[in-house]
Amino acid sequence: MKIPQLFLCLYHIFFPKLCICCHNDISGSPERVCGKCLDSLALTRFENWRGNRVEQMFWGRTKIEFAFAGYYFRKNETIQNLIHRFKYHGETDIAVMLGRQLGKMLKNSNNTYFDAVVPVPLHPIKKRIRGYNQCQFLALGISQITGIPVATDILIRTSYSESQTHKSRADRQLSVSKAFAVTREATKWMGARLLLVDDVVTTGATIEACCEALKAIPCASIGVAAVGMADS
């Protein structure tokens, strides 16, 4: 055994890399979550189901060509822990990892026909407070698997509002109504197929508001991908 390999083995013995969910040793894995914990997440399999519950959420509200969430979002389960860690605690590598999972789902369902991945934007004030836009890291993970470029020059958030977490559906819709707009650069995406990416779909108010703003791009079509769908 070469000296560097020996030191590496000793390092893993004394400082093992542990799964952030079950705390089992995952030394040598590029991820922070073991395969067993990833496999325990409740898959929706909506990417293979036209007319799924996420798509139905927007029927009669806004036009979306395709929509899915990778997992059911349930309180006190692993998926909530992972989302909270990347959304509120700066662990953006988890967002990239989950984005890669969404990318794999898209590839397996042959839904990789998009021209750009568009993360749902944060208002500049909220982004400055948080330090990052978690959806941008989800989009990066999707791009790593599918090769679809990430576009952050299409959609912006124009109004600031507090967290939507504890609001009713009506309050959420009122809060985000007309909260988004397209940029001047968005004109170059005329006729493009855009994949809008969010972390969790609850009432669909944020996605609906984004889609209404994206209607300003002539002949553009919109798909939606989210990590989780609130499972009531």
N, C-alpha and C positions, 0 to 999 in steps of 0.2 A: 504494500500500500504506500502510495506517495505521501510525503509529509503534509502537503495541503489537504489531501483527503483525510488523513488521520486527524488533523485539527478540526476538520468539518464534522467528522463523526463524533469527536469528543464534545464539540459545541452542541450538537443535537442531543447528546446524552444529558448534558448539564443544563441546556437551555432549549428544551424541545419546543417545536411549533405546535400549538394546540388549536383545535377547532374552536371558534368563538362561540359555538352553540353547545356542543356536548363535551368540549374540553379533552377530547381524545387526541393522541399524537398524530399530526399530519405532516411531519417533517418530510421535506422533499416535494410536497404539493405546492403548486403555484398559487392556489386559492387559500382563503382563510376559513373556509367552511368545508367539512368533509363530504364525501359523496353520499354517505348515509343520511346526513342532515338535509342535503339538497333533495334527495329522493323522498324525504318525508314531507316535503311541501305539497300542499293540496293543489294539484294541477287542474286547470279548467278544461284544457284541450279545445278551447274555443277557436284556436287558429285553424282548425280543420272543420269548423261548424259554421256554415253561413246561416245568418239569422239567430246567432247566439245571443245570450242575455245582454252582453255589452252592446251589440248592434241594435237590439230591440230598445235599449234605453234611449236611443236617439231617433227612433222612428217618429215622424211628425214634428220633430224639433229642428233638425238640421241634416243636411245631406252628407253622408259618409259612405264611402265605397266598401270599406272593410274595417272591422274593429275587433280587437280581442284583448283580454287580460291573461297573463300567463298563469296566475295563481289566485285562489280564493284568499282574500284578506280577512283573517279572523283574529280577534283580540286574544292576547295571551298565548299566541302560537308563534312558532319560529319566524314566520314571514313578517309578523309585526315587529319582532325584535330586529330583524335585518333591515327593514325599511326605516325604522326609527334611528338605527345606528348611522345609516348613510344620510338620512334627511336632517337630523338634528345634532349629530355628534361628529361630523366631519370625516366619517369613514367612507370616503368616496370610492375606494377600491371595491367596496361591497356593491355599490351601484354599478360599477363597470362589470363586475362578475354577473350580476343579475341581468344587466343589459345583454351580456353574451348569451345567457340562457334564452332570453327573448329572441335573439338573433338566430339561435339554433332552431327554435320553434318555427320561425318564419321560413328558414331554409327547408326544413322538413315538410312544410306545407306548401312549398313553392310560391310563397307570397313575398318575393324579393324583387318585385317589378318597380319599386319606387325609385324616384330620382334623387330624393334627399330625405334625411331624417331630421325632423324639426322638434327640438325640445320645447316643451311648454316653458315660456320665459318667466323669470321673476322680475318684479319691479326693481329698479336700480337700488332703491333704499333697502329693500329686503335682502337683495343679493349682497349689498355691502355689509349688512348686519350678520348674515349667515356666512358670508365669505365665498360662496359658490352657488351655482344652480345645480341641484342634484339631478335634474332631468337631463342636463347636458352630459353627465357621466353615464347615465343610462343609455343615451343616444350613442355615446362613444363605444360602449360595449356592443350594441347592435351593429354598428359600423364595422367593428373588428371582425365580426363573423360574416356579415353579408357583403361587405365592400361598398355599401351605400354611403355616400358622403354625408357628414353632419353639416347642416346649414343653420347658423345662428344669426344670419343677416336677413331673415324673412319676417319674423314675428317679434313684436315687443309688447311689454306690458306698460300701459300708459297711466294706470291708476293704482294707488297703493291701498291695500286693505289688510286688516288683521287676519289671523289664522281662520281657515274655514272649518276646522275640525269639529267644532261643537255647534255649528249652525244648522238650521233646518234647510230643506231643499229650497224653499221659497227665498229664504235669506241668502243662501249661496248664490242663487240665480241673480238676485238683486245686486249682490256685492260685486259680482264679476261681469255683469252686463255692460257691454261696451268698454271693458277693461283692457282690451287688446287691440292692436292695430298692426298693419303691415308697414314695412319700411320702404323707402324709395328704391332700394336695391331689389325689392320683391318683384318688380316688373320683369326681371330677367327670367323669372320662374313661370312665365305664362305657359299654360298647358302642361305643367309639370305634375308628377304624381308624388304627393308629399305624405310622409308618415309622421304623424304627430305623436310625441312620446310624453307620457305622464307617469307618475309613480303609482297612485291609487285612484281608481274611478269610484266615486261614492254616489253622487247624484248626477254626475255628468255635466254639471253647470260650467265648470272651467273649460272642458273640452268643447262644449257647445259654443261658448263665447269665442274660443280660439277659431273654431270653424267659421263662425259668422264673420270674423275679421278676415280670414283667408279667402272669403268669397270675393274680395277686392282684386284677387289675382285672376285674370281671365282664363277660363277653361281649365283651371287647376282642379285636380281630384284629390281627395283626402282619405287617408287610412289612419287608424288609431292603434297604438300599442301601449299597454300599461303593465306594470309588474303585477298589481293586484286589483281585484274587484271586491268591494265590500260585500261580504256574504251575510245578509240579514236573515 
